[in-house]
């Protein structure tokens, strides 16, 4: 949530007015009652304190506002810790001339609504083919694979994630021509009843890598872990930033214990995904999992991690990491008829796709972590 709050609010706040050179966009980090100052922490750089005076103008705008036409005049005392603000000082002084506020609570509500809209009207998966104005996506579920078709129009807005960045704020405007087979795409728009066709209003995409391995060390001070990759047994360092998400699968030992030949439970797919029930795609499943902490990770634990494709082959920055991942790797491998050995070692089935360096088996993990 903090990622989307910072990226979206900063962009909107800067667009609200012509900005004097010393205006600051950031988050309210401290109130200094003794000196009547508000401290603002920019997204990059050191905190800045500005003094509130009787002439300070305070206004509130809604998340997504493009101008100040509907700005509401408020009291400076209505500003709260964690609010996103645009603060403008009086020239040549440290006095606060104007502060434009997007309340943190309002941003959270908008982000939740946006996330629900992307889930309700969206589709995500790996690009399998392109033809004209249509992009065919390959979608992986726990019970197999399906396809969806995204149709774009001249009104469709495109965003592409930047290499070596897990921030949506760093995504740049793009176009259909830059989408390639193997990229991961999330599209939102008018969706068919079966969910397999979308006429897109928005498309976000990127080139991601998905790695799996067993944790060898956890360093909470540097916010890094080291793993031994399951595919090639090489060491890999995974860095975590404030933008990284960690999810942890529940203990699936009981579920695995009930699996028959081929890897699926004797009574059918888990989670009520029986005959006539739609299979939940893996990205949706990840979205619904609660967040975990770096401190929760333990050496020996199997993880799957997604990242943008960067310059170094032995270091990545995590977008989304799934811990305690043995169970899901087995379940993903099951529809292809492969067992745990082939999945984990990369000798066939799911392993040949994901563990070989692609994102086939867990397509959408990257976009799930950095959805707008």
PyMOL commands that set and color helices and strands:
alter all, ss='L'
color gray80, all
select helices_A, chain A and resi 2-15+76-78+104-121+168-170+176-178+253-257+282-288+294-296+326-334+340-345+350-355+365-369
alter helices_A, ss='H'
color red, helices_A
select strands_A, chain A and resi 24-32+37-42+48-51+57-60+72-73+84-89+96-102+122-131+134-141+144-151+157-160+172-173+184-191+197-206+208-219+224-229+235-239+245-248+302-308+315-317+320-323
alter strands_A, ss='S'
color yellow, strands_A
deselect
rebuild
show_as cartoon
